[in-house]
Amino acid sequence: MKRRSAFAGAKHKGSSKQRSAFSGAKQSSNFVELLSSQQNLVFASSKATEADSADDDEVTNRPPGVKVAKARSKKTMVDGKELSEFQTMWSIKKQDLALKERLSKMKLLDSLIAKQGPLADYEEALKKKLIHELMSN
């Protein structure tokens, strides 16, 4: 039996690697062609959907976007209608605050009147002041 050296088949193994590298390059070029053709299909279909959506936008009224809504809110009040609405709301709010203040004074006076025993000097002065304010209004 002949004994083969470890390097005897190296020539054949190297050439087979070269062939597989060449076939791998051919396969990768086929892959690149396939991928680019698929991208062209996807790109063409996305252009078609963009054109369809542009047509849809013309037909249907879409709600305003965030930027449009912000721009509208930053506009100055040009209309007298908006100004009159604000003034009406402010007058209602002032009346509401006055009523709340009157109610809180009435509650405080009620608690001072309901208190058993002698009142301190500052409590007596506060009681007289509250009675005077509530009776004058």
N, C-alpha and C positions, 0 to 999 in steps of 0.2 A: 504494500500500500504506500502510495505516495503521500507524503505529508505536505499539506498546503501551508503556506505561510499566512500570517494574519493580514499581510498587506497584499496578498495575491489578488483578491477580489476588489480592491479599492478602486481600480480603474473602472470596472463595470458599475460599481455603486455610484461613483461620482457622475458618470454619464447619465445614469438613471435619474439622479437628482436634477441634472440640467434639463432633462426632458420634462420632468414634473414641474420645474420652475417655469419652463416655456408654456406648458399646457395651463398652468395656473395663471400666467399673464393673459393667455387667450381667454380663459374663463372670466378673469376680472374685467377684461375689455367687454366681453359679452354682458357681464353684470352691469357695467357702466352704461352700455347702450340701452339695456332693459330699463334701468332706473331713470335715465333721461327721457325715455319714451313715456314712462308712467308719469313723470313730472309734467311733461307737456300735456298729457291728458288731464291731470289734476288742474293745471294752470288754465287750460281752456275751459274746463267746467266751472272754475271759480269765476272766470270772466263772464260766463253765461249767467251765473247766479247773481253777480253784481248788476248786470244789465237788467235782469228780472226784478231785482229789488228796487232799482231806480224807477222802473215803471210802476211798481207797487206804491212807492212813495208819492208819485204824482197822483195816483188814483185815490189813496186813502189819506186822511189827515192824521198825522201822528202827533202825540202830545209834545210840547216843547221839551227840549233837553235841559240838563242841569245848567249849562252855561247860559242858555237863553233865559231861564227862570232867574238866575242871579243877576243878569243884566237888567231885567225888568225891575227887580227889587231895588237896584241902585239908582234908578231914574228919579229925578226930582219931582216933587208933586206939582205938576203943571195944572191939573184940573182943579177947579174950585170945588168940585164935588168931593174929592178926596180930602181937601182941607176942611170942608164943612163937616164931613163925617168924623174927622179927628177932633174938631172942636166940640161936636155933640158928645162924643165918647168922653172927652176930658171933663165936660160939665157934669155928666152923669157920675163920673169917678169922684169929682170933688164933692158932690152931694152925698155920695155913699160914704166917703171918708168923714164928712161932718156928722152924719148920723151915727157912725161907729164911735166917734169920739164922744158924742153926747150920751150914747148908751154906756160907755165905759165910765163916764163921770157919774151917771145915775147909779150904776152898780156900786161904785166906791162910796157914794153918799148913802146908799141903802145899807152897806156894811157898817158905816160909821153910826147910823141911826140905830141899827139893830144891836150894837155893841152894848153889853151890860156894864154897869158901873161907870165911874167917872172917866171922862176922856182926858188925855194929856193935852197940854196947851197947843201943841202943833196940830193934834187931831181936831181940836175945837176950832182952830183957825181955818183948817182945811174944810171942815164941815160948813162953816159960815161962807167961805169963798165959793164952794160948790153950790150952795143954796142960792147965793146971789147970782152966779153965772147962769144957772138953769132957769131961774125965774125971769131973768132979763131977756132971755132968748125966747 
